[in-house]
Amino acid sequence: MDLFSPVILGDVELANRVAMAPLTRMRSGQAGVPGDLVVDYYAQRASLGLIVTEGTYPHIEGKAFVGQPGIVTDEQVEGWRRVADAVHARDGKVFVQVMHGGRVTHPDVNGGHRVVAPSAIAIDGAGHTEKGKQPYPVPHALTTDEVRATVQDFVRAAQRAVEAGLDGVEIHGANGYLLHEFLSPAANVRDDEYGGSPENRARVVVEVVTAVAEAIGAGRVGLRISPEHGIQDALEPDRADVLATYGTLGDQLRPLGLAYLSVLHREPAGDLVQELRRRFDGPLMVNSGFGSVTTREEAVALIDSAHADVVAVGRAVIANPDLVERWAGQHPENEPRAHLFYSSGPEGYTDYPALRAG
């Protein structure tokens, strides 16, 4: 196998092993409805083996960013239907990433709703709101019943994704958002069945993924995790605890037959990621994280050495809608304009040139 060979992930066959990493872009307006610009953006990138969309909220409380899309209302579902249709028209495959922001939000972002988390521990920092930067508030600690209701929010979002014609969903269990907050002993100090031991901290992620798999079919479901990433105060400094927590997660998810496990880690070929791959025993997607830009050489090496089945790529995909063609032919790449990643409008979004017009 090589980076440009087909691969099957669950129920979906990909034309190549380059995936679009989920990338927050904040272009869906106040109502969270993907519009013409968003449709164009994803359609341009349909030659990638798999598009994983930006994080999309399953409940308004979980909206983490101004301009973030949701998959809750009929209008949002119709917006995603247009995205799916446009990607499929170019023979592409697209999963929507379902992401509950947890405590990484503010009432001035999520429409005045409460901010929720596993425990009443605020992030030490400030977030961008419609009224400027503001400190993150102390969140409401979800009750046991509210945790179970949140599981159903993920299920409904996944069902709506299938209704919209998307090929599947990726559950976001990474980067300090709600599900990662449950996994992290720094963010989760609960004393019920969802806190304490590694098994208990992994429980809600297992419940979400299992329930979603039962609702839409395991072959349409992926999970993204970021062990040891340490972002947004979801700290995991103890390697033994990390291995216990994520290892039990892999053990419990293995029988489901999921489409894939996506791991963001600075050492995708290292011992931790490869041990988690063994425990999960299914297709592995890797992403080396925020610290460095994923290069063609790194992606090729990861596949050639069989350290992964698919490589998720971020910044190079933002700047190069035809990245697979560029990498396959070893053509020059456009440079990403980072100052436009989170702006509005087409500049730095849909105006990167392709190798060939049309």
KAPE-V778443 format. One record per residue. N is the residue number from 1. PHI is phi in whole degrees, 0 to 359 (* if undefined). PSI is psi in degrees with one decimal (none if undefined). OMEGA is omega as a letter, one per 20 degrees, with the letter a starting at -180 (NA if undefined). Layout:
n=N phi=PHI psi=PSI omega=OMEGA
n=N phi=PHI psi=PSI omega=OMEGA
This chain:
n=1 phi=* psi=152.9 omega=r
n=2 phi=219 psi=176.5 omega=a
n=3 phi=302 psi=-27.4 omega=a
n=4 phi=257 psi=13.4 omega=r
n=5 phi=265 psi=155.3 omega=r
n=6 phi=293 psi=160.5 omega=r
n=7 phi=207 psi=146.9 omega=r
n=8 phi=256 psi=125.7 omega=r
n=9 phi=245 psi=103.8 omega=a
n=10 phi=60 psi=-120.4 omega=a
n=11 phi=271 psi=3.1 omega=a
n=12 phi=240 psi=130.1 omega=r
n=13 phi=260 psi=125.8 omega=a
n=14 phi=259 psi=145.0 omega=a
n=15 phi=285 psi=-22.9 omega=r
n=16 phi=205 psi=177.8 omega=a
n=17 phi=254 psi=21.5 omega=r
n=18 phi=257 psi=119.5 omega=r
n=19 phi=251 psi=151.1 omega=r
n=20 phi=276 psi=117.5 omega=r
n=21 phi=295 psi=151.2 omega=r
n=22 phi=294 psi=124.2 omega=a
n=23 phi=229 psi=111.2 omega=r
n=24 phi=299 psi=127.2 omega=a
n=25 phi=230 psi=-14.4 omega=r
n=26 phi=60 psi=44.0 omega=a
n=27 phi=244 psi=19.6 omega=a
n=28 phi=254 psi=13.5 omega=r
n=29 phi=71 psi=-179.6 omega=a
n=30 phi=292 psi=-30.9 omega=a
n=31 phi=275 psi=-4.8 omega=r
n=32 phi=68 psi=30.2 omega=a
n=33 phi=255 psi=118.3 omega=r
n=34 phi=299 psi=125.0 omega=a
n=35 phi=250 psi=-162.4 omega=a
n=36 phi=305 psi=-41.6 omega=a
n=37 phi=296 psi=-42.9 omega=a
n=38 phi=292 psi=-39.9 omega=r
n=39 phi=301 psi=-46.7 omega=r
n=40 phi=298 psi=-43.1 omega=a
n=41 phi=303 psi=-50.0 omega=a
n=42 phi=288 psi=-37.9 omega=r
n=43 phi=299 psi=-37.5 omega=r
n=44 phi=301 psi=-27.2 omega=a
n=45 phi=255 psi=18.8 omega=a
n=46 phi=291 psi=-14.6 omega=r
n=47 phi=282 psi=-9.5 omega=r
n=48 phi=294 psi=151.2 omega=r
n=49 phi=304 psi=-44.3 omega=r
n=50 phi=214 psi=133.2 omega=r
n=51 phi=265 psi=125.1 omega=r
n=52 phi=253 psi=119.6 omega=a
n=53 phi=288 psi=170.0 omega=r
n=54 phi=303 psi=156.5 omega=r
n=55 phi=302 psi=131.3 omega=a
n=56 phi=233 psi=125.8 omega=a
n=57 phi=281 psi=140.8 omega=r
n=58 phi=266 psi=-5.2 omega=r
n=59 phi=203 psi=141.9 omega=a
n=60 phi=300 psi=-30.4 omega=r
n=61 phi=300 psi=-28.7 omega=a
n=62 phi=270 psi=8.8 omega=r
n=63 phi=289 psi=118.6 omega=a
n=64 phi=261 psi=-21.1 omega=a
n=65 phi=224 psi=144.3 omega=r
n=66 phi=299 psi=131.0 omega=r
n=67 phi=83 psi=6.0 omega=r
n=68 phi=284 psi=140.5 omega=r
n=69 phi=281 psi=157.2 omega=r
n=70 phi=240 psi=175.2 omega=r
n=71 phi=220 psi=59.7 omega=a
n=72 phi=240 psi=-50.3 omega=a
n=73 phi=272 psi=162.8 omega=r
n=74 phi=299 psi=-36.9 omega=a
n=75 phi=294 psi=-39.2 omega=r
n=76 phi=294 psi=-42.2 omega=r
n=77 phi=298 psi=-41.6 omega=r
n=78 phi=295 psi=-37.0 omega=r
n=79 phi=298 psi=-43.5 omega=r
n=80 phi=291 psi=-30.5 omega=r
n=81 phi=299 psi=-40.7 omega=r
n=82 phi=295 psi=-38.1 omega=r
n=83 phi=297 psi=-49.4 omega=a
n=84 phi=300 psi=-44.9 omega=a
n=85 phi=298 psi=-41.3 omega=a
n=86 phi=292 psi=-40.1 omega=r
n=87 phi=292 psi=-43.2 omega=a
n=88 phi=294 psi=-31.9 omega=r
n=89 phi=297 psi=-22.3 omega=r
n=90 phi=253 psi=20.5 omega=r
n=91 phi=64 psi=28.3 omega=r
n=92 phi=264 psi=171.8 omega=r
n=93 phi=235 psi=140.4 omega=a
n=94 phi=218 psi=127.4 omega=r
n=95 phi=253 psi=140.9 omega=r
n=96 phi=268 psi=135.3 omega=r
n=97 phi=272 psi=121.2 omega=r
n=98 phi=266 psi=119.1 omega=a
n=99 phi=226 psi=119.6 omega=r
n=100 phi=262 psi=121.5 omega=a
n=101 phi=291 psi=-17.8 omega=a
n=102 phi=60 psi=-129.0 omega=a
n=103 phi=277 psi=-1.9 omega=a
n=104 phi=273 psi=60.9 omega=r
n=105 phi=197 psi=-171.6 omega=a
n=106 phi=204 psi=150.1 omega=r
n=107 phi=304 psi=-24.9 omega=r
n=108 phi=280 psi=-1.2 omega=r
n=109 phi=254 psi=-43.3 omega=a
n=110 phi=263 psi=26.1 omega=r
n=111 phi=77 psi=27.4 omega=r
n=112 phi=86 psi=7.9 omega=r
n=113 phi=277 psi=167.7 omega=r
n=114 phi=290 psi=160.7 omega=r
n=115 phi=255 psi=130.8 omega=a
n=116 phi=237 psi=158.4 omega=a
n=117 phi=196 psi=173.4 omega=r
n=118 phi=297 psi=-38.8 omega=a
n=119 phi=222 psi=160.4 omega=a
n=120 phi=277 psi=63.4 omega=a
n=121 phi=235 psi=119.9 omega=a
n=122 phi=277 psi=152.9 omega=r
n=123 phi=288 psi=138.3 omega=r
n=124 phi=278 psi=92.9 omega=a
n=125 phi=163 psi=-172.2 omega=a
n=126 phi=229 psi=150.3 omega=r
n=127 phi=240 psi=161.2 omega=r
n=128 phi=280 psi=129.1 omega=r
n=129 phi=233 psi=176.5 omega=r
n=130 phi=293 psi=-12.9 omega=r
n=131 phi=249 psi=25.5 omega=a
n=132 phi=93 psi=-174.2 omega=a
n=133 phi=287 psi=135.1 omega=r
n=134 phi=220 psi=148.2 omega=r
n=135 phi=299 psi=145.5 omega=r
n=136 phi=292 psi=134.5 omega=a
n=137 phi=281 psi=162.9 omega=r
n=138 phi=291 psi=123.8 omega=a
n=139 phi=279 psi=161.0 omega=r
n=140 phi=284 psi=128.7 omega=r
n=141 phi=281 psi=117.5 omega=a
n=142 phi=301 psi=135.9 omega=r
n=143 phi=287 psi=167.9 omega=r
n=144 phi=301 psi=-43.2 omega=r
n=145 phi=295 psi=-37.2 omega=r
n=146 phi=292 psi=-33.6 omega=r
n=147 phi=299 psi=-44.4 omega=a
n=148 phi=294 psi=-35.8 omega=r
n=149 phi=294 psi=-35.3 omega=r
n=150 phi=294 psi=-36.0 omega=r
n=151 phi=304 psi=-43.6 omega=a
n=152 phi=291 psi=-28.5 omega=r
n=153 phi=299 psi=-42.6 omega=r
n=154 phi=296 psi=-40.6 omega=r
n=155 phi=297 psi=-47.3 omega=a
n=156 phi=297 psi=-38.6 omega=r
n=157 phi=297 psi=-42.1 omega=r
n=158 phi=295 psi=-41.6 omega=r
n=159 phi=297 psi=-38.9 omega=r
n=160 phi=291 psi=-32.1 omega=r
n=161 phi=296 psi=-44.3 omega=r
n=162 phi=295 psi=-40.9 omega=r
n=163 phi=303 psi=-35.2 omega=a
n=164 phi=281 psi=-6.4 omega=r
n=165 phi=91 psi=8.3 omega=r
n=166 phi=289 psi=154.8 omega=a
n=167 phi=283 psi=-18.1 omega=r
n=168 phi=172 psi=-170.0 omega=a
n=169 phi=226 psi=148.8 omega=r
n=170 phi=248 psi=123.8 omega=r
n=171 phi=277 psi=127.4 omega=a
n=172 phi=272 psi=105.4 omega=r
n=173 phi=246 psi=29.1 omega=a
n=174 phi=232 psi=177.1 omega=r
n=175 phi=60 psi=25.2 omega=r
n=176 phi=85 psi=9.1 omega=r
n=177 phi=272 psi=-174.7 omega=a
n=178 phi=309 psi=-52.4 omega=a
n=179 phi=293 psi=-35.8 omega=r
n=180 phi=293 psi=-33.0 omega=r
n=181 phi=299 psi=-37.1 omega=r
n=182 phi=294 psi=-36.9 omega=a
n=183 phi=288 psi=-30.0 omega=a
n=184 phi=277 psi=125.7 omega=r
n=185 phi=292 psi=-16.3 omega=r
n=186 phi=280 psi=-27.5 omega=a
n=187 phi=260 psi=-18.0 omega=a
n=188 phi=240 psi=106.0 omega=r
n=189 phi=241 psi=30.8 omega=a
n=190 phi=293 psi=159.0 omega=r
n=191 phi=237 psi=18.5 omega=r
n=192 phi=259 psi=-160.8 omega=a
n=193 phi=289 psi=-5.9 omega=r
n=194 phi=255 psi=13.7 omega=a
n=195 phi=213 psi=167.5 omega=r
n=196 phi=99 psi=-99.8 omega=a
n=197 phi=289 psi=159.7 omega=r
n=198 phi=306 psi=-39.7 omega=r
n=199 phi=297 psi=-41.2 omega=a
n=200 phi=290 psi=-38.6 omega=r
n=201 phi=291 psi=-27.4 omega=r
n=202 phi=278 psi=-12.6 omega=a
n=203 phi=302 psi=-46.5 omega=a
n=204 phi=293 psi=-33.1 omega=r
n=205 phi=294 psi=-43.3 omega=r
n=206 phi=299 psi=-43.4 omega=a
n=207 phi=295 psi=-42.7 omega=r
n=208 phi=298 psi=-51.6 omega=a
n=209 phi=295 psi=-41.2 omega=r
n=210 phi=297 psi=-45.6 omega=a
n=211 phi=294 psi=-40.0 omega=r
n=212 phi=294 psi=-42.5 omega=r
n=213 phi=299 psi=-39.4 omega=r
n=214 phi=293 psi=-32.8 omega=a
n=215 phi=281 psi=-38.1 omega=a
n=216 phi=236 psi=-2.6 omega=a
n=217 phi=99 psi=127.3 omega=a
n=218 phi=300 psi=-31.0 omega=a
n=219 phi=291 psi=-4.1 omega=r
n=220 phi=250 psi=10.6 omega=a
n=221 phi=237 psi=127.9 omega=r
n=222 phi=242 psi=163.3 omega=r
n=223 phi=229 psi=134.3 omega=r
n=224 phi=250 psi=131.8 omega=r
n=225 phi=228 psi=160.6 omega=r
n=226 phi=218 psi=65.5 omega=a
n=227 phi=301 psi=137.7 omega=r
n=228 phi=69 psi=11.1 omega=a
n=229 phi=290 psi=-34.3 omega=r
n=230 phi=66 psi=28.9 omega=a
n=231 phi=262 psi=148.4 omega=r
n=232 phi=54 psi=39.4 omega=r
n=233 phi=66 psi=10.2 omega=r
n=234 phi=274 psi=71.2 omega=a
n=235 phi=279 psi=143.2 omega=r
n=236 phi=218 psi=71.0 omega=a
n=237 phi=280 psi=-13.5 omega=a
n=238 phi=258 psi=108.3 omega=a
n=239 phi=302 psi=-38.8 omega=a
n=240 phi=296 psi=-41.2 omega=r
n=241 phi=292 psi=-38.8 omega=r
n=242 phi=300 psi=-46.6 omega=a
n=243 phi=295 psi=-38.7 omega=r
n=244 phi=294 psi=-42.9 omega=a
n=245 phi=291 psi=-52.5 omega=a
n=246 phi=282 psi=-25.8 omega=r
n=247 phi=294 psi=-44.2 omega=r
n=248 phi=293 psi=-31.4 omega=r
n=249 phi=298 psi=-48.4 omega=r
n=250 phi=298 psi=-42.3 omega=a
n=251 phi=300 psi=-42.1 omega=a
n=252 phi=281 psi=-25.3 omega=r
n=253 phi=274 psi=-21.5 omega=a
n=254 phi=309 psi=-46.5 omega=a
n=255 phi=293 psi=-15.6 omega=a
n=256 phi=289 psi=-30.4 omega=a
n=257 phi=74 psi=46.9 omega=a
n=258 phi=294 psi=162.0 omega=r
n=259 phi=297 psi=-42.2 omega=a
n=260 phi=189 psi=163.4 omega=r
n=261 phi=246 psi=126.3 omega=r
n=262 phi=253 psi=123.7 omega=a
n=263 phi=241 psi=121.2 omega=r
n=264 phi=263 psi=117.2 omega=a
n=265 phi=202 psi=146.9 omega=a
n=266 phi=293 psi=-19.3 omega=r
n=267 phi=232 psi=77.4 omega=a
n=268 phi=296 psi=-24.3 omega=r
n=269 phi=267 psi=3.3 omega=a
n=270 phi=281 psi=177.0 omega=a
n=271 phi=299 psi=-42.9 omega=a
n=272 phi=297 psi=-52.6 omega=a
n=273 phi=297 psi=-41.4 omega=a
n=274 phi=290 psi=-31.0 omega=r
n=275 phi=292 psi=-41.7 omega=r
n=276 phi=295 psi=-35.8 omega=r
n=277 phi=299 psi=-44.1 omega=a
n=278 phi=297 psi=-42.4 omega=a
n=279 phi=293 psi=-37.7 omega=r
n=280 phi=286 psi=-41.1 omega=r
n=281 phi=58 psi=47.8 omega=r
n=282 phi=209 psi=-177.7 omega=a
n=283 phi=303 psi=137.5 omega=a
n=284 phi=245 psi=128.2 omega=r
n=285 phi=252 psi=135.8 omega=a
n=286 phi=234 psi=157.6 omega=r
n=287 phi=208 psi=124.7 omega=a
n=288 phi=281 psi=0.7 omega=r
n=289 phi=101 psi=-166.7 omega=a
n=290 phi=276 psi=-17.2 omega=a
n=291 phi=292 psi=-33.2 omega=a
n=292 phi=217 psi=153.0 omega=r
n=293 phi=284 psi=133.2 omega=r
n=294 phi=290 psi=125.2 omega=a
n=295 phi=258 psi=165.1 omega=r
n=296 phi=302 psi=-43.9 omega=a
n=297 phi=299 psi=-42.8 omega=r
n=298 phi=295 psi=-45.0 omega=a
n=299 phi=297 psi=-45.6 omega=r
n=300 phi=299 psi=-44.4 omega=a
n=301 phi=296 psi=-39.6 omega=a
n=302 phi=297 psi=-39.0 omega=r
n=303 phi=283 psi=-45.2 omega=a
n=304 phi=300 psi=-35.0 omega=a
n=305 phi=273 psi=2.4 omega=r
n=306 phi=62 psi=29.8 omega=r
n=307 phi=277 psi=-9.6 omega=r
n=308 phi=201 psi=162.5 omega=r
n=309 phi=263 psi=-28.4 omega=a
n=310 phi=216 psi=146.9 omega=r
n=311 phi=245 psi=126.0 omega=r
n=312 phi=271 psi=131.7 omega=a
n=313 phi=236 psi=135.1 omega=a
n=314 phi=256 psi=-86.2 omega=a
n=315 phi=301 psi=-37.2 omega=r
n=316 phi=295 psi=-30.1 omega=r
n=317 phi=285 psi=-35.9 omega=r
n=318 phi=303 psi=-45.2 omega=a
n=319 phi=274 psi=-15.7 omega=a
n=320 phi=224 psi=90.3 omega=a
n=321 phi=300 psi=-26.0 omega=r
n=322 phi=253 psi=43.5 omega=a
n=323 phi=301 psi=-39.5 omega=a
n=324 phi=299 psi=-43.9 omega=r
n=325 phi=297 psi=-42.1 omega=r
n=326 phi=297 psi=-46.0 omega=a
n=327 phi=292 psi=-40.4 omega=a
n=328 phi=297 psi=-38.5 omega=a
n=329 phi=265 psi=2.9 omega=a
n=330 phi=53 psi=46.9 omega=r
n=331 phi=272 psi=161.0 omega=r
n=332 phi=297 psi=155.4 omega=a
n=333 phi=249 psi=149.2 omega=r
n=334 phi=291 psi=148.4 omega=r
n=335 phi=271 psi=133.3 omega=r
n=336 phi=292 psi=144.1 omega=r
n=337 phi=257 psi=90.7 omega=a
n=338 phi=298 psi=-29.8 omega=a
n=339 phi=292 psi=-10.2 omega=r
n=340 phi=251 psi=3.7 omega=a
n=341 phi=304 psi=-42.0 omega=a
n=342 phi=246 psi=23.9 omega=r
n=343 phi=274 psi=-163.3 omega=r
n=344 phi=238 psi=161.2 omega=r
n=345 phi=86 psi=-178.9 omega=a
n=346 phi=283 psi=-21.5 omega=a
n=347 phi=296 psi=127.7 omega=a
n=348 phi=72 psi=14.7 omega=a
n=349 phi=230 psi=-62.1 omega=a
n=350 phi=243 psi=7.8 omega=a
n=351 phi=255 psi=12.0 omega=r
n=352 phi=287 psi=132.4 omega=a
n=353 phi=286 psi=144.0 omega=r
n=354 phi=271 psi=165.2 omega=r
n=355 phi=300 psi=-40.2 omega=r
n=356 phi=234 psi=136.8 omega=r
n=357 phi=292 psi=151.7 omega=r
n=358 phi=110 psi=none omega=NA
